[in-house]
Amino acid sequence: MRFSTLTVILASVAALSYAHQVDEPLEARSDDVVLNARELLEDLGMHARALKGAALSARRLEQLEARMLDIEDDLEDLVSRAKKSDAYVCSVCDATFATSKELTSHKDSAGHHKAIAPAARARRRR
């Protein structure tokens, strides 16, 4: 915001100083000079808006980079915690085991295998 305001002020000062350098008053000049000055001011305003947008984009990029670093740190923490924790959990008693062999052994010894019920037979209608 400050940069665009400063640019507009500088462009105005440049246009006024250019107007005072010529012996003729501003009204007596040709329309081409006035149109050229107006186009110059419009171009300066466009460039000021572009620079302001670039500054906002750079700021947003810095915020996204910081957020990405935070997410990477969180991911590393989760991975390290997952490596430290036991990977196999008994579905019945929530006991944890380091290997699937230990889990299977636990289920066999504790009888935690799911009971398989026989399929119900449909009765015939007469």
TIMI-20950 format. One line per field, with one value per residue (C-alpha): x, y, z; residue in one letter; chain; residue number from 1. Coordinates in pm, 1 decimal, m for minus. Example, Ala and Ser with C-alpha at 12.3 -4.5 7.8 and 13.67 -1.06 7.14 Angstrom:
<atoms>
east <- c(1230.0,1367.0)
north <- c(m450.0,m106.0)
up <- c(780.0,714.0)
res <- c(a,s)
chain <- c(A,A)
n <- c(1,2)
</atoms>
This chain:
<atoms>
east <- c(0.0,278.6,470.4,176.2,97.4,459.5,464.3,153.1,296.0,625.9,443.8,234.0,543.2,714.3,413.4,386.9,759.0,740.1,450.4,644.6,954.3,772.3,709.1,354.7,78.4,m69.3,m391.8,m203.3,m26.1,m137.9,m371.8,m105.2,121.8,m164.0,m270.8,87.1,114.6,m216.0,m100.5,224.6,32.4,m192.6,112.0,274.9,m43.6,m57.6,304.0,242.2,m51.3,163.0,440.9,190.3,52.7,404.6,475.6,156.9,246.8,594.7,447.3,198.7,481.2,678.9,374.2,323.8,691.6,673.9,355.9,517.9,812.9,570.8,384.0,710.7,809.8,470.4,503.0,848.7,709.3,423.3,656.7,895.8,605.9,465.5,803.5,830.2,477.5,363.5,211.7,m20.2,m325.2,m561.6,m912.6,m1069.1,m862.4,m658.6,m327.2,m36.2,238.7,553.5,504.8,215.1,352.1,314.8,m39.6,m136.5,16.9,m180.0,m506.7,m442.0,m359.1,m638.2,m903.3,m968.3,m1042.2,m1385.6,m1631.5,m1761.4,m2132.5,m2288.5,m2494.6,m2864.4,m3062.6,m3381.2,m3684.7,m3873.4,m4225.8,m4486.7)
north <- c(0.0,241.3,157.0,221.2,550.5,655.9,562.6,768.4,1068.6,1044.0,1014.7,1322.0,1521.6,1413.1,1515.8,1854.0,1924.0,1836.0,2078.0,2361.3,2309.4,2404.8,2775.7,2718.9,2661.6,2312.7,2413.9,2529.3,2197.2,1952.5,1674.9,1418.4,1531.7,1518.7,1176.1,1050.9,1176.8,1009.0,680.8,707.1,751.7,455.8,240.7,343.2,254.8,m82.4,m154.3,m43.4,m286.2,m563.4,m496.1,m493.1,m827.1,m967.2,m854.4,m1022.5,m1337.3,m1341.4,m1302.0,m1583.0,m1802.4,m1745.6,m1842.3,m2159.3,m2253.6,m2212.6,m2420.5,m2689.9,m2710.1,m2748.1,m3025.1,m3203.7,m3187.8,m3325.7,m3604.6,m3697.8,m3708.6,m3934.5,m4167.6,m4194.5,m4262.9,m4526.8,m4698.4,m4702.1,m4829.4,m5187.3,m5252.3,m5544.8,m5507.7,m5781.0,m5694.0,m5851.0,m5726.4,m5441.6,m5596.8,m5486.0,m5700.6,m5630.3,m5910.2,m6090.7,m6419.8,m6292.5,m6175.9,m6514.1,m6692.2,m6467.9,m6531.0,m6906.6,m6915.3,m6681.6,m6822.1,m6485.0,m6619.6,m6520.7,m6803.3,m6913.9,m6982.2,m7231.4,m7082.3,m7078.0,m7296.2,m7163.8,m7382.3,m7513.3,m7394.8,m7645.8)
up <- c(0.0,92.8,m222.4,m454.1,m279.7,m306.5,m675.7,m749.8,m564.1,m752.0,m1083.5,m1000.5,m906.1,m1227.7,m1436.5,m1264.1,m1291.5,m1661.2,m1698.1,m1531.1,m1747.3,m2065.5,m2122.7,m2238.3,m1980.7,m1946.3,m2124.0,m2433.8,m2487.6,m2742.1,m2641.7,m2726.6,m2444.5,m2195.5,m2318.9,m2298.3,m1939.7,m1852.0,m2008.9,m1814.7,m1489.0,m1573.5,m1651.3,m1324.3,m1138.1,m1311.9,m1221.1,m863.0,m838.2,m987.3,m736.6,m453.1,m574.7,m596.7,m240.8,m120.7,m314.4,m162.3,185.1,119.2,m14.5,305.7,512.0,307.2,339.2,717.7,727.9,512.3,753.6,1046.1,865.0,784.0,1152.3,1255.6,999.7,1129.1,1484.6,1376.5,1188.3,1482.2,1721.2,1486.2,1468.7,1847.5,1909.3,1874.3,1536.4,1616.4,1841.8,1959.5,1844.6,2154.3,2448.9,2286.1,2389.4,2168.8,2021.1,1821.6,1566.9,1406.9,1541.3,1899.5,1824.8,1677.1,1974.0,2211.6,2028.1,2032.5,2402.8,2513.7,2282.2,2120.9,1776.1,1659.7,1691.7,1356.7,1373.6,1135.5,860.8,939.5,704.7,567.1,629.1,336.1,298.5,214.8)
res <- c(m,r,f,s,t,l,t,v,i,l,a,s,v,a,a,l,s,y,a,h,q,v,d,e,p,l,e,a,r,s,d,d,v,v,l,n,a,r,e,l,l,e,d,l,g,m,h,a,r,a,l,k,g,a,a,l,s,a,r,r,l,e,q,l,e,a,r,m,l,d,i,e,d,d,l,e,d,l,v,s,r,a,k,k,s,d,a,y,v,c,s,v,c,d,a,t,f,a,t,s,k,e,l,t,s,h,k,d,s,a,g,h,h,k,a,i,a,p,a,a,r,a,r,r,r,r)
chain <- c(A,A,A,A,A,A,A,A,A,A,A,A,A,A,A,A,A,A,A,A,A,A,A,A,A,A,A,A,A,A,A,A,A,A,A,A,A,A,A,A,A,A,A,A,A,A,A,A,A,A,A,A,A,A,A,A,A,A,A,A,A,A,A,A,A,A,A,A,A,A,A,A,A,A,A,A,A,A,A,A,A,A,A,A,A,A,A,A,A,A,A,A,A,A,A,A,A,A,A,A,A,A,A,A,A,A,A,A,A,A,A,A,A,A,A,A,A,A,A,A,A,A,A,A,A,A)
n <- c(1,2,3,4,5,6,7,8,9,10,11,12,13,14,15,16,17,18,19,20,21,22,23,24,25,26,27,28,29,30,31,32,33,34,35,36,37,38,39,40,41,42,43,44,45,46,47,48,49,50,51,52,53,54,55,56,57,58,59,60,61,62,63,64,65,66,67,68,69,70,71,72,73,74,75,76,77,78,79,80,81,82,83,84,85,86,87,88,89,90,91,92,93,94,95,96,97,98,99,100,101,102,103,104,105,106,107,108,109,110,111,112,113,114,115,116,117,118,119,120,121,122,123,124,125,126)
</atoms>
